[in-house]
Amino acid sequence: MKYALVTGGSRGIGRAVCQKLYGMGYEVLINYVSNTAAAEATLASIDGHGELLRFDVADAQAVKNAIESWQAAHPEDYIEVLVNNAGIRRDNLLIWMEADDWKAVLDTTLNGFYHVTHAVLQPMLLHKFGRIINVTSLSGIKGLPGQTNYSAAKGGLIAATKALAQEVARKKVTVNAVAPGFIHTDMVEGLDEATLKKDIPAARFGDPEEVAALVGFLASPDSSYITGEVISINGGLYT
């Protein structure tokens, strides 16, 4: 059995990634925090070929307990693909941003990356194969007003991607990032799509399945010589 873990896998890009990896032959571990119905719907969409893992990526002990429990139940297996997709937005201009909103966004994206990646990395190195794909954002490359916290978190994740890639490449573990622009998910609810798409050369928002296709390639053996890269998927909005 081949196993992949997708954090924030219950909906949006995470759900599309779970479906893509299932199509590639993986049993998918679907991480979520609170929306059990959405997580179960994702599991149903991959014909039950996976498991639900409920934990908050920002909670170090919860991550450790969940991964250790899974590993104990699967002593002959390991998680060979990790997609760090979990993320939240708490948008505001910095002058009005509450400290809790700054901390929550960085805790989920950056500390979440550390907690989950640290928990699954050693077996990848021992087996001399692994794929770590971090879902960053246009905001982490360009920076967007009203998203200083989100831009800081995603920019930090990009830097972490590049650093970790150099640490583990000799063990045939690759670490890459995808940086979506505006994608049709819950994360863009409330945005003025009609106005925003006028600035996108492709003249539209992207779909989660398009991001998942890129993640699938980076998870595949065909990407074995690509590591430390950040690949934008934004319809030409920013290159």
KOLBA-35781 format. One record per atom (N, C-alpha, C): atom name; z, x, y. Coordinates in steps of 0.05 Angstrom, whole numbers. Atoms other than C-alpha are relative to their C-alpha. Last residue first. Layout:
<atoms>
+------+--------+--------+--------+
: atom :     zz :     xx :     yy :
+------+--------+--------+--------+
:   CA :      Z :      X :      Y :
...
+------+--------+--------+--------+
</atoms>
This chain:
<atoms>
+------+--------+--------+--------+
: atom :     zz :     xx :     yy :
+------+--------+--------+--------+
:    N :      8 :    -21 :     20 :
:   CA :   -260 :    107 :    712 :
:    C :      9 :     27 :      9 :
:    N :    -10 :    -26 :     -9 :
:   CA :   -232 :     44 :    745 :
:    C :     -7 :     21 :    -21 :
:    N :    -15 :      3 :    -24 :
:   CA :   -260 :    -26 :    743 :
:    C :     10 :     26 :     11 :
:    N :     11 :    -17 :    -22 :
:   CA :   -314 :     -7 :    693 :
:    C :     16 :     -2 :     26 :
:    N :     25 :     11 :    -11 :
:   CA :   -300 :    -65 :    646 :
:    C :    -11 :     16 :     23 :
:    N :     -4 :     16 :    -24 :
:   CA :   -228 :    -43 :    637 :
:    C :    -25 :    -11 :     13 :
:    N :     16 :     23 :      8 :
:   CA :   -220 :     -7 :    571 :
:    C :      4 :    -21 :     21 :
:    N :     -1 :     24 :    -16 :
:   CA :   -194 :     63 :    588 :
:    C :    -18 :    -22 :    -11 :
:    N :     26 :     13 :     -2 :
:   CA :   -184 :    114 :    534 :
:    C :      3 :    -26 :     16 :
:    N :     -6 :     26 :    -12 :
:   CA :   -125 :    162 :    541 :
:    C :    -27 :    -13 :      6 :
:    N :     19 :     13 :    -19 :
:   CA :   -133 :    222 :    496 :
:    C :     11 :    -27 :     10 :
:    N :     -8 :     -6 :    -28 :
:   CA :    -81 :    268 :    465 :
:    C :    -17 :    -14 :     20 :
:    N :    -28 :      3 :     -4 :
:   CA :   -118 :    266 :    398 :
:    C :      8 :      8 :     29 :
:    N :     -7 :     10 :    -27 :
:   CA :   -188 :    256 :    374 :
:    C :     30 :     -2 :      2 :
:    N :      2 :    -23 :    -18 :
:   CA :   -210 :    298 :    314 :
:    C :      5 :     -8 :     29 :
:    N :    -18 :    -21 :      7 :
:   CA :   -186 :    248 :    262 :
:    C :      0 :     24 :     19 :
:    N :    -10 :    -10 :    -25 :
:   CA :   -219 :    188 :    296 :
:    C :     17 :     25 :     -4 :
:    N :     22 :     -8 :    -17 :
:   CA :   -264 :    169 :    237 :
:    C :     10 :     13 :     26 :
:    N :      6 :    -28 :      5 :
:   CA :   -202 :    167 :    192 :
:    C :    -22 :     11 :     18 :
:    N :     17 :     -5 :     23 :
:   CA :   -183 :    101 :    226 :
:    C :     -4 :     30 :     -5 :
:    N :    -17 :      0 :     25 :
:   CA :   -125 :     85 :    271 :
:    C :    -16 :      9 :    -24 :
:    N :    -19 :    -22 :     -2 :
:   CA :   -164 :    105 :    334 :
:    C :     19 :      2 :    -24 :
:    N :     15 :    -25 :      3 :
:   CA :   -221 :     60 :    312 :
:    C :     20 :     24 :      1 :
:    N :      9 :     -3 :     28 :
:   CA :   -174 :      2 :    301 :
:    C :    -15 :     26 :     -5 :
:    N :    -24 :     -9 :     15 :
:   CA :   -142 :     12 :    369 :
:    C :     -7 :      4 :    -29 :
:    N :     -5 :    -28 :     -7 :
:   CA :   -211 :      7 :    400 :
:    C :     24 :     12 :    -14 :
:    N :     22 :    -15 :     12 :
:   CA :   -227 :    -57 :    363 :
:    C :      3 :     30 :      5 :
:    N :     -7 :     -5 :     29 :
:   CA :   -159 :    -84 :    382 :
:    C :    -21 :     16 :    -14 :
:    N :    -20 :    -22 :      1 :
:   CA :   -176 :    -75 :    456 :
:    C :      7 :      6 :    -29 :
:    N :     15 :    -24 :     -8 :
:   CA :   -239 :   -117 :    447 :
:    C :     19 :     25 :      1 :
:    N :     15 :    -11 :     23 :
:   CA :   -201 :   -168 :    406 :
:    C :    -15 :     25 :      7 :
:    N :    -17 :    -16 :     17 :
:   CA :   -152 :   -178 :    464 :
:    C :    -15 :     13 :    -24 :
:    N :    -13 :     15 :     20 :
:   CA :   -209 :   -202 :    509 :
:    C :     17 :     18 :    -18 :
:    N :      5 :     -7 :     28 :
:   CA :   -231 :   -170 :    573 :
:    C :     15 :    -19 :    -18 :
:    N :    -23 :    -12 :     13 :
:   CA :   -233 :   -201 :    643 :
:    C :     -8 :      6 :    -29 :
:    N :    -17 :     17 :     17 :
:   CA :   -301 :   -212 :    673 :
:    C :     25 :     14 :     -8 :
:    N :     -2 :     27 :    -11 :
:   CA :   -353 :   -186 :    722 :
:    C :     16 :    -20 :    -17 :
:    N :      8 :     18 :     22 :
:   CA :   -370 :   -124 :    681 :
:    C :      3 :    -29 :      7 :
:    N :     29 :     -2 :      4 :
:   CA :   -368 :    -85 :    747 :
:    C :    -10 :    -18 :    -23 :
:    N :      4 :    -12 :     26 :
:   CA :   -297 :   -112 :    760 :
:    C :    -30 :      1 :     -5 :
:    N :     -2 :    -29 :     -3 :
:   CA :   -283 :   -124 :    834 :
:    C :     -6 :     14 :    -26 :
:    N :     21 :     -8 :    -19 :
:   CA :   -308 :   -197 :    832 :
:    C :      0 :     31 :      4 :
:    N :     24 :     -8 :     16 :
:   CA :   -265 :   -206 :    770 :
:    C :    -23 :      8 :     18 :
:    N :     -2 :    -27 :     11 :
:   CA :   -203 :   -204 :    814 :
:    C :    -25 :      9 :    -15 :
:    N :      1 :    -21 :    -20 :
:   CA :   -221 :   -264 :    856 :
:    C :     -1 :     28 :    -11 :
:    N :     25 :      4 :    -14 :
:   CA :   -237 :   -313 :    800 :
:    C :     -4 :     22 :     21 :
:    N :     21 :    -11 :     16 :
:   CA :   -179 :   -286 :    758 :
:    C :    -27 :     -1 :     15 :
:    N :     24 :     14 :     -9 :
:   CA :   -126 :   -300 :    810 :
:    C :    -24 :     13 :    -13 :
:    N :     18 :    -16 :    -16 :
:   CA :    -65 :   -276 :    772 :
:    C :    -25 :    -16 :      7 :
:    N :     -7 :      1 :    -28 :
:   CA :    -13 :   -326 :    749 :
:    C :    -17 :     17 :     18 :
:    N :     -5 :     27 :    -10 :
:   CA :    -18 :   -308 :    676 :
:    C :      9 :      0 :     29 :
:    N :     16 :      4 :    -25 :
:   CA :    -44 :   -237 :    668 :
:    C :      3 :    -29 :     10 :
:    N :     -7 :    -19 :    -21 :
:   CA :     10 :   -215 :    619 :
:    C :    -15 :     -4 :     26 :
:    N :    -22 :     10 :    -17 :
:   CA :      3 :   -277 :    577 :
:    C :      6 :     18 :     24 :
:    N :    -25 :      3 :     15 :
:   CA :    -64 :   -250 :    553 :
:    C :     21 :    -13 :     18 :
:    N :     -9 :     28 :      3 :
:   CA :   -137 :   -249 :    574 :
:    C :     25 :     -1 :    -18 :
:    N :      6 :     12 :     26 :
:   CA :   -144 :   -175 :    591 :
:    C :     12 :    -28 :     -2 :
:    N :     -7 :     29 :      1 :
:   CA :   -146 :   -143 :    660 :
:    C :    -10 :    -12 :    -26 :
:    N :     -1 :     11 :    -27 :
:   CA :   -148 :    -67 :    651 :
:    C :     10 :    -29 :     -2 :
:    N :     15 :     24 :     -7 :
:   CA :   -131 :    -37 :    584 :
:    C :      3 :     -6 :     30 :
:    N :     -9 :     10 :    -26 :
:   CA :   -108 :     35 :    576 :
:    C :    -17 :    -24 :      9 :
:    N :     20 :     17 :    -11 :
:   CA :   -111 :     59 :    504 :
:    C :     11 :    -13 :     26 :
:    N :     -7 :     24 :    -16 :
:   CA :    -69 :    117 :    484 :
:    C :    -25 :    -15 :      7 :
:    N :     19 :      8 :    -21 :
:   CA :    -74 :    171 :    431 :
:    C :     10 :    -24 :     15 :
:    N :    -14 :     17 :    -20 :
:   CA :    -29 :    209 :    384 :
:    C :    -19 :     -5 :     23 :
:    N :     12 :      2 :    -27 :
:   CA :    -58 :    240 :    321 :
:    C :     15 :    -19 :     17 :
:    N :     -9 :     25 :    -13 :
:   CA :    -18 :    263 :    261 :
:    C :    -13 :      0 :     27 :
:    N :     21 :     21 :      2 :
:   CA :    -55 :    315 :    219 :
:    C :     10 :    -28 :      8 :
:    N :     -8 :     16 :     23 :
:   CA :      7 :    359 :    212 :
:    C :    -19 :    -24 :     -4 :
:    N :      3 :    -17 :     24 :
:   CA :    -24 :    411 :    258 :
:    C :      7 :    -15 :    -25 :
:    N :     28 :     -1 :      9 :
:   CA :    -33 :    356 :    311 :
:    C :     -4 :     17 :    -26 :
:    N :      3 :     10 :     28 :
:   CA :     42 :    341 :    315 :
:    C :    -29 :      3 :    -11 :
:    N :    -21 :     -7 :     19 :
:   CA :     68 :    376 :    377 :
:    C :     -7 :     -5 :    -29 :
:    N :      1 :    -29 :      5 :
:   CA :      4 :    375 :    417 :
:    C :     21 :      9 :    -19 :
:    N :     24 :     -7 :     14 :
:   CA :     -3 :    300 :    410 :
:    C :     -2 :     29 :     -7 :
:    N :     -5 :      3 :     28 :
:   CA :     69 :    292 :    431 :
:    C :    -24 :      7 :    -17 :
:    N :    -18 :    -20 :      9 :
:   CA :     54 :    320 :    500 :
:    C :      5 :     -1 :    -30 :
:    N :     12 :    -26 :     -1 :
:   CA :     -8 :    280 :    514 :
:    C :     18 :     22 :    -11 :
:    N :     22 :      0 :     19 :
:   CA :     22 :    214 :    492 :
:    C :    -12 :     28 :     -2 :
:    N :    -12 :     -4 :     27 :
:   CA :     86 :    228 :    530 :
:    C :    -21 :      2 :    -22 :
:    N :     -9 :    -28 :      2 :
:   CA :     45 :    237 :    594 :
:    C :     13 :      6 :    -27 :
:    N :     24 :    -17 :      2 :
:   CA :     10 :    171 :    582 :
:    C :      7 :     29 :     -3 :
:    N :     10 :      3 :     27 :
:   CA :     76 :    136 :    568 :
:    C :    -25 :     17 :     -5 :
:    N :    -17 :    -16 :     17 :
:   CA :    103 :    162 :    633 :
:    C :     -9 :      0 :    -29 :
:    N :      8 :    -28 :     -6 :
:   CA :     44 :    132 :    670 :
:    C :     17 :     19 :    -17 :
:    N :     25 :     -5 :     14 :
:   CA :     58 :     66 :    634 :
:    C :    -11 :     28 :      5 :
:    N :     -4 :      1 :     29 :
:   CA :    131 :     66 :    655 :
:    C :    -26 :      7 :    -15 :
:    N :    -16 :    -23 :      8 :
:   CA :    118 :     89 :    726 :
:    C :      3 :      1 :    -30 :
:    N :     17 :    -23 :     -2 :
:   CA :     61 :     39 :    735 :
:    C :     15 :     25 :     -9 :
:    N :     19 :      1 :     22 :
:   CA :    105 :    -17 :    709 :
:    C :    -18 :     24 :      0 :
:    N :    -15 :     -3 :     25 :
:   CA :    162 :      1 :    756 :
:    C :    -19 :      1 :    -24 :
:    N :    -10 :    -27 :      1 :
:   CA :    116 :     11 :    816 :
:    C :     15 :      6 :    -26 :
:    N :     -6 :     -8 :     28 :
:   CA :     80 :    -53 :    799 :
:    C :     10 :     29 :     -1 :
:    N :    -16 :     21 :     12 :
:   CA :     75 :    -90 :    865 :
:    C :      8 :      6 :    -28 :
:    N :    -21 :      9 :    -17 :
:   CA :     18 :    -45 :    886 :
:    C :     15 :    -24 :    -12 :
:    N :      6 :     25 :    -13 :
:   CA :    -21 :    -18 :    827 :
:    C :     23 :     -9 :     17 :
:    N :    -23 :     11 :    -16 :
:   CA :    -22 :     53 :    802 :
:    C :     -9 :    -25 :     14 :
:    N :      7 :      4 :    -28 :
:   CA :    -89 :     83 :    780 :
:    C :     25 :     -6 :     18 :
:    N :     19 :    -21 :     -8 :
:   CA :    -72 :    112 :    712 :
:    C :     -4 :     -1 :     31 :
:    N :    -11 :    -27 :      5 :
:   CA :     -9 :     75 :    692 :
:    C :    -18 :     22 :      8 :
:    N :    -21 :     -4 :    -19 :
:   CA :    -33 :     10 :    724 :
:    C :     13 :     27 :     -3 :
:    N :     13 :     -9 :    -25 :
:   CA :    -97 :     14 :    683 :
:    C :     21 :      7 :     21 :
:    N :     11 :     20 :    -18 :
:   CA :    -50 :      5 :    625 :
:    C :    -15 :     15 :     22 :
:    N :     -9 :     -5 :    -27 :
:   CA :    -14 :     37 :    566 :
:    C :    -14 :    -20 :     18 :
:    N :     15 :     18 :    -18 :
:   CA :    -19 :     15 :    494 :
:    C :     12 :      4 :     28 :
:    N :    -17 :     12 :    -21 :
:   CA :      4 :     75 :    453 :
:    C :    -17 :    -17 :     19 :
:    N :     17 :     10 :    -22 :
:   CA :    -31 :     92 :    388 :
:    C :     18 :    -15 :     19 :
:    N :    -17 :     13 :    -20 :
:   CA :      5 :    135 :    336 :
:    C :    -18 :     -8 :     24 :
:    N :     14 :      9 :    -24 :
:   CA :    -35 :    151 :    274 :
:    C :     20 :    -14 :     18 :
:    N :    -12 :     21 :    -16 :
:   CA :     -6 :    190 :    216 :
:    C :    -18 :     -6 :     24 :
:    N :     20 :     19 :    -10 :
:   CA :    -23 :    238 :    160 :
:    C :     15 :    -21 :     16 :
:    N :     23 :    -13 :    -14 :
:   CA :     11 :    300 :    135 :
:    C :    -22 :    -19 :      6 :
:    N :     24 :      8 :     15 :
:   CA :     57 :    261 :     87 :
:    C :    -26 :     13 :     12 :
:    N :     -3 :     -8 :     27 :
:   CA :    118 :    299 :    114 :
:    C :    -25 :     -7 :    -17 :
:    N :      3 :    -29 :      2 :
:   CA :     94 :    293 :    185 :
:    C :      2 :     10 :    -28 :
:    N :     28 :     -7 :     -6 :
:   CA :     83 :    218 :    179 :
:    C :     -5 :     30 :     -3 :
:    N :     16 :      5 :     24 :
:   CA :    151 :    211 :    145 :
:    C :    -30 :      6 :      4 :
:    N :     -5 :    -20 :     21 :
:   CA :    184 :    247 :    204 :
:    C :    -16 :     -6 :    -25 :
:    N :     16 :    -25 :     -2 :
:   CA :    151 :    204 :    258 :
:    C :      4 :     18 :    -24 :
:    N :     21 :      0 :     20 :
:   CA :    177 :    134 :    241 :
:    C :    -15 :     26 :     -2 :
:    N :     -9 :     11 :     25 :
:   CA :    244 :    130 :    276 :
:    C :    -21 :      3 :    -22 :
:    N :    -20 :    -18 :     12 :
:   CA :    226 :    177 :    333 :
:    C :      7 :     -9 :    -28 :
:    N :     15 :    -23 :      9 :
:   CA :    165 :    134 :    348 :
:    C :     18 :     20 :    -14 :
:    N :     16 :      7 :     23 :
:   CA :    207 :     71 :    351 :
:    C :    -15 :     24 :    -11 :
:    N :    -16 :     10 :     22 :
:   CA :    263 :     96 :    396 :
:    C :    -17 :     -5 :    -25 :
:    N :    -16 :    -21 :     13 :
:   CA :    219 :    140 :    440 :
:    C :     14 :    -11 :    -25 :
:    N :     17 :    -20 :     12 :
:   CA :    166 :     88 :    454 :
:    C :     16 :     21 :    -15 :
:    N :     10 :     12 :     25 :
:   CA :    220 :     36 :    467 :
:    C :    -19 :     18 :    -15 :
:    N :    -21 :     -3 :     20 :
:   CA :    253 :     83 :    516 :
:    C :     -9 :    -13 :    -26 :
:    N :     -5 :    -28 :      5 :
:   CA :    187 :     87 :    554 :
:    C :     22 :      5 :    -21 :
:    N :     24 :    -17 :      4 :
:   CA :    159 :     17 :    551 :
:    C :      7 :     28 :     -8 :
:    N :     18 :     10 :     21 :
:   CA :    219 :    -28 :    540 :
:    C :    -23 :     19 :     -6 :
:    N :    -14 :      1 :     27 :
:   CA :    272 :     12 :    577 :
:    C :    -19 :     -9 :    -22 :
:    N :      0 :    -27 :     11 :
:   CA :    224 :     28 :    635 :
:    C :     13 :      1 :    -28 :
:    N :     28 :     -8 :      6 :
:   CA :    210 :    -46 :    647 :
:    C :     -1 :     28 :    -12 :
:    N :     10 :     15 :     24 :
:   CA :    283 :    -67 :    640 :
:    C :    -28 :      9 :     -7 :
:    N :    -11 :    -10 :     25 :
:   CA :    308 :    -11 :    686 :
:    C :    -12 :    -14 :    -24 :
:    N :     10 :    -27 :      5 :
:   CA :    264 :    -28 :    745 :
:    C :      8 :     10 :    -28 :
:    N :     28 :      3 :      6 :
:   CA :    278 :   -102 :    739 :
:    C :    -13 :     27 :     -4 :
:    N :      3 :     10 :     28 :
:   CA :    353 :    -89 :    733 :
:    C :    -30 :     -2 :     -7 :
:    N :     -4 :    -22 :     19 :
:   CA :    351 :    -46 :    796 :
:    C :     -4 :     -8 :    -29 :
:    N :    -28 :     -4 :      9 :
:   CA :    323 :   -103 :    836 :
:    C :      1 :     22 :    -21 :
:    N :     -4 :     -1 :     29 :
:   CA :    255 :    -94 :    870 :
:    C :     30 :      4 :     -7 :
:    N :    -15 :     24 :      9 :
:   CA :    252 :   -117 :    942 :
:    C :      6 :      0 :    -30 :
:    N :    -21 :      5 :    -19 :
:   CA :    231 :    -51 :    974 :
:    C :     17 :    -24 :     -7 :
:    N :    -23 :    -16 :      5 :
:   CA :    193 :    -34 :    911 :
:    C :     23 :     -6 :     19 :
:    N :      2 :    -24 :    -17 :
:   CA :    145 :    -92 :    919 :
:    C :     26 :     15 :     -3 :
:    N :    -10 :      5 :    -27 :
:   CA :    154 :   -138 :    860 :
:    C :     -6 :     25 :     16 :
:    N :     14 :     -9 :    -24 :
:   CA :    130 :   -145 :    788 :
:    C :     15 :     -7 :     26 :
:    N :    -18 :     11 :    -19 :
:   CA :    176 :   -150 :    728 :
:    C :    -10 :      8 :     28 :
:    N :      4 :     -3 :    -28 :
:   CA :    127 :   -139 :    672 :
:    C :     23 :    -13 :     16 :
:    N :     -6 :     23 :    -17 :
:   CA :    142 :   -128 :    599 :
:    C :     -7 :      7 :     29 :
:    N :     -3 :     -5 :    -29 :
:   CA :    118 :    -82 :    544 :
:    C :      6 :    -26 :     15 :
:    N :    -20 :     16 :    -14 :
:   CA :    112 :    -76 :    469 :
:    C :      3 :      8 :     29 :
:    N :     13 :     20 :    -18 :
:   CA :     47 :    -44 :    446 :
:    C :     20 :    -15 :     17 :
:    N :    -21 :      6 :    -20 :
:   CA :     69 :     20 :    411 :
:    C :    -12 :    -18 :     22 :
:    N :     12 :      8 :    -25 :
:   CA :     20 :     18 :    353 :
:    C :     23 :     -9 :     19 :
:    N :    -19 :     13 :    -19 :
:   CA :     46 :     58 :    294 :
:    C :    -16 :     -7 :     26 :
:    N :     11 :      7 :    -26 :
:   CA :      2 :     74 :    235 :
:    C :     21 :    -13 :     16 :
:    N :     19 :    -20 :     -8 :
:   CA :     26 :    111 :    173 :
:    C :    -14 :     -5 :     26 :
:    N :     16 :     13 :    -21 :
:   CA :     90 :     72 :    161 :
:    C :    -19 :     22 :     10 :
:    N :     -8 :     -8 :    -27 :
:   CA :    117 :    100 :     96 :
:    C :    -19 :    -14 :     19 :
:    N :     20 :      5 :    -22 :
:   CA :    118 :     81 :     23 :
:    C :     10 :     11 :     26 :
:    N :     24 :    -15 :      7 :
:   CA :    154 :    101 :    -42 :
:    C :    -22 :     -2 :     22 :
:    N :     -5 :    -29 :      3 :
:   CA :    223 :     82 :    -18 :
:    C :    -25 :     16 :     -6 :
:    N :     27 :    -10 :      8 :
:   CA :    201 :     13 :      7 :
:    C :      2 :     31 :     -3 :
:    N :     12 :     20 :     17 :
:   CA :    267 :    -27 :     13 :
:    C :    -28 :      9 :    -10 :
:    N :    -16 :      1 :     24 :
:   CA :    303 :     34 :     40 :
:    C :    -11 :    -20 :    -20 :
:    N :      5 :    -23 :     16 :
:   CA :    247 :     45 :     89 :
:    C :     15 :      0 :    -26 :
:    N :     27 :      3 :     12 :
:   CA :    252 :    -26 :    115 :
:    C :     -6 :     24 :    -18 :
:    N :     -1 :     21 :     20 :
:   CA :    327 :    -20 :    124 :
:    C :    -27 :     -4 :    -13 :
:    N :    -14 :    -10 :     24 :
:   CA :    320 :     47 :    159 :
:    C :      1 :    -21 :    -22 :
:    N :     18 :    -19 :     13 :
:   CA :    267 :     19 :    206 :
:    C :     13 :     11 :    -25 :
:    N :     24 :     14 :     11 :
:   CA :    308 :    -42 :    224 :
:    C :    -18 :     18 :    -16 :
:    N :     -7 :     17 :     22 :
:   CA :    374 :     -6 :    233 :
:    C :    -24 :    -12 :    -14 :
:    N :     -9 :    -17 :     22 :
:   CA :    345 :     49 :    276 :
:    C :      7 :    -16 :    -25 :
:    N :     24 :    -12 :     11 :
:   CA :    308 :     -1 :    320 :
:    C :      8 :     17 :    -24 :
:    N :     15 :     21 :     14 :
:   CA :    371 :    -43 :    329 :
:    C :    -25 :     12 :    -12 :
:    N :    -13 :      5 :     26 :
:   CA :    412 :     20 :    345 :
:    C :    -15 :    -21 :    -16 :
:    N :      3 :    -22 :     19 :
:   CA :    363 :     43 :    399 :
:    C :     12 :     -6 :    -27 :
:    N :    -26 :     -2 :     12 :
:   CA :    357 :    -24 :    434 :
:    C :     -1 :     21 :    -22 :
:    N :    -17 :    -14 :    -20 :
:   CA :    296 :    -20 :    480 :
:    C :     28 :      5 :    -11 :
:    N :      6 :    -29 :      0 :
:   CA :    250 :    -36 :    421 :
:    C :     18 :     16 :     19 :
:    N :      8 :     -7 :    -28 :
:   CA :    285 :   -103 :    414 :
:    C :     -4 :     30 :      0 :
:    N :    -18 :    -18 :    -15 :
:   CA :    286 :   -122 :    341 :
:    C :    -11 :      5 :     28 :
:    N :    -10 :      9 :    -26 :
:   CA :    255 :   -173 :    294 :
:    C :     20 :     20 :     11 :
:    N :    -22 :    -18 :     -6 :
:   CA :    212 :   -143 :    239 :
:    C :     10 :     -8 :     28 :
:    N :    -10 :      2 :    -27 :
:   CA :    166 :   -195 :    208 :
:    C :     24 :     19 :      3 :
:    N :    -28 :      8 :     -3 :
:   CA :    129 :   -173 :    146 :
:    C :      7 :     -3 :     30 :
:    N :    -18 :    -16 :    -17 :
:   CA :     58 :   -163 :    124 :
:    C :     28 :    -11 :      0 :
:    N :      1 :    -28 :      9 :
:   CA :     -2 :   -192 :     88 :
:    C :     16 :     17 :     19 :
:    N :    -26 :     -8 :     11 :
:   CA :     18 :   -265 :     99 :
:    C :      1 :     29 :     -9 :
:    N :     -3 :     10 :     28 :
:   CA :    -54 :   -287 :    106 :
:    C :     26 :     10 :    -13 :
:    N :      9 :    -23 :     17 :
:   CA :    -65 :   -245 :    169 :
:    C :      7 :     -7 :    -29 :
:    N :     28 :     -7 :     -7 :
:   CA :    -65 :   -307 :    214 :
:    C :    -10 :     24 :    -16 :
:    N :     18 :     19 :     14 :
:   CA :     -2 :   -332 :    179 :
:    C :    -29 :      8 :      5 :
:    N :     -1 :     -6 :     29 :
:   CA :     35 :   -269 :    201 :
:    C :    -18 :    -18 :    -15 :
:    N :     15 :    -25 :      4 :
:   CA :     11 :   -280 :    273 :
:    C :      0 :      7 :    -30 :
:    N :     28 :      7 :     -2 :
:   CA :     35 :   -352 :    270 :
:    C :    -18 :     24 :     -4 :
:    N :      8 :     13 :     25 :
:   CA :    102 :   -329 :    244 :
:    C :    -29 :     -8 :      0 :
:    N :      1 :    -21 :     20 :
:   CA :    108 :   -282 :    303 :
:    C :     -9 :    -11 :    -27 :
:    N :     25 :    -16 :     -5 :
:   CA :     90 :   -338 :    351 :
:    C :     -3 :     22 :    -20 :
:    N :     23 :     17 :      6 :
:   CA :    143 :   -384 :    321 :
:    C :    -26 :     15 :      4 :
:    N :      4 :      1 :     29 :
:   CA :    195 :   -329 :    321 :
:    C :    -24 :    -16 :     -7 :
:    N :     18 :     23 :      5 :
:   CA :    189 :   -317 :    396 :
:    C :     -8 :      0 :    -30 :
:    N :    -12 :     26 :     -1 :
:   CA :    251 :   -274 :    407 :
:    C :    -18 :    -23 :     -9 :
:    N :    -28 :      1 :    -10 :
:   CA :    242 :   -199 :    400 :
:    C :     11 :    -28 :     -3 :
:    N :     -3 :     19 :    -22 :
:   CA :    179 :   -184 :    360 :
:    C :     29 :     -1 :      7 :
:    N :    -25 :      0 :    -15 :
:   CA :    154 :   -132 :    311 :
:    C :     -1 :    -20 :     22 :
:    N :      3 :     13 :    -25 :
:   CA :     99 :   -148 :    261 :
:    C :     27 :     -1 :     14 :
:    N :    -27 :      6 :     -8 :
:   CA :     97 :   -100 :    203 :
:    C :     -1 :    -10 :     29 :
:    N :     -7 :     -3 :    -28 :
:   CA :     25 :   -103 :    179 :
:    C :     29 :     -9 :      4 :
:    N :    -22 :     19 :     -2 :
:   CA :      2 :    -89 :    108 :
:    C :     13 :      4 :     27 :
:    N :    -29 :     -6 :     -4 :
:   CA :    -61 :    -51 :    122 :
:    C :     17 :    -25 :     -5 :
:    N :    -14 :     -4 :     26 :
:   CA :   -131 :    -60 :     92 :
:    C :     30 :      7 :      3 :
:    N :      5 :    -27 :      9 :
:   CA :   -175 :    -51 :    154 :
:    C :     16 :      7 :    -26 :
:    N :     28 :     -2 :      8 :
:   CA :   -178 :   -126 :    165 :
:    C :     -7 :     27 :    -10 :
:    N :      2 :     15 :     25 :
:   CA :   -102 :   -126 :    168 :
:    C :    -28 :      2 :    -12 :
:    N :    -11 :    -18 :     21 :
:   CA :   -107 :    -73 :    221 :
:    C :      0 :    -13 :    -27 :
:    N :     20 :    -22 :      4 :
:   CA :   -153 :   -117 :    263 :
:    C :     10 :     18 :    -22 :
:    N :     23 :     11 :     15 :
:   CA :   -108 :   -178 :    255 :
:    C :    -21 :     21 :     -6 :
:    N :     -9 :      6 :     27 :
:   CA :    -46 :   -139 :    276 :
:    C :    -23 :    -11 :    -18 :
:    N :     -3 :    -26 :     14 :
:   CA :    -84 :   -111 :    335 :
:    C :      9 :     -5 :    -28 :
:    N :     28 :     -8 :      7 :
:   CA :   -105 :   -182 :    357 :
:    C :      0 :     27 :    -15 :
:    N :     10 :     17 :     21 :
:   CA :    -32 :   -204 :    353 :
:    C :    -28 :      9 :     -9 :
:    N :    -15 :     -7 :     25 :
:   CA :     -8 :   -145 :    394 :
:    C :    -10 :    -16 :    -23 :
:    N :     12 :    -25 :     11 :
:   CA :    -62 :   -155 :    447 :
:    C :     13 :      7 :    -27 :
:    N :     16 :    -16 :    -18 :
:   CA :    -37 :   -226 :    459 :
:    C :    -14 :     23 :    -14 :
:    N :     21 :     14 :    -15 :
:   CA :     16 :   -251 :    411 :
:    C :    -16 :     19 :     17 :
:    N :      1 :     29 :      6 :
:   CA :     70 :   -234 :    360 :
:    C :    -22 :    -15 :     15 :
:    N :     23 :      8 :     16 :
:   CA :     58 :   -159 :    354 :
:    C :     -3 :    -30 :     -2 :
:    N :     10 :     22 :    -17 :
:   CA :    104 :   -134 :    409 :
:    C :    -25 :    -12 :    -13 :
:    N :    -21 :     11 :    -16 :
:   CA :    110 :    -71 :    367 :
:    C :    -12 :    -20 :     20 :
:    N :     10 :      7 :    -27 :
:   CA :     56 :    -62 :    315 :
:    C :     24 :    -11 :     15 :
:    N :    -20 :     14 :    -16 :
:   CA :     76 :    -25 :    251 :
:    C :    -11 :     -5 :     28 :
:    N :      2 :     -4 :    -29 :
:   CA :     24 :     -6 :    200 :
:    C :     21 :    -16 :     14 :
:    N :    -16 :     16 :    -18 :
:   CA :     32 :      1 :    125 :
:    C :     -5 :      9 :     29 :
:    N :      1 :    -14 :    -25 :
:   CA :    -16 :     23 :     70 :
:    C :     14 :    -18 :     21 :
:    N :      0 :     17 :    -24 :
:   CA :      0 :      0 :      0 :
:    C :      0 :     18 :     25 :
+------+--------+--------+--------+
</atoms>
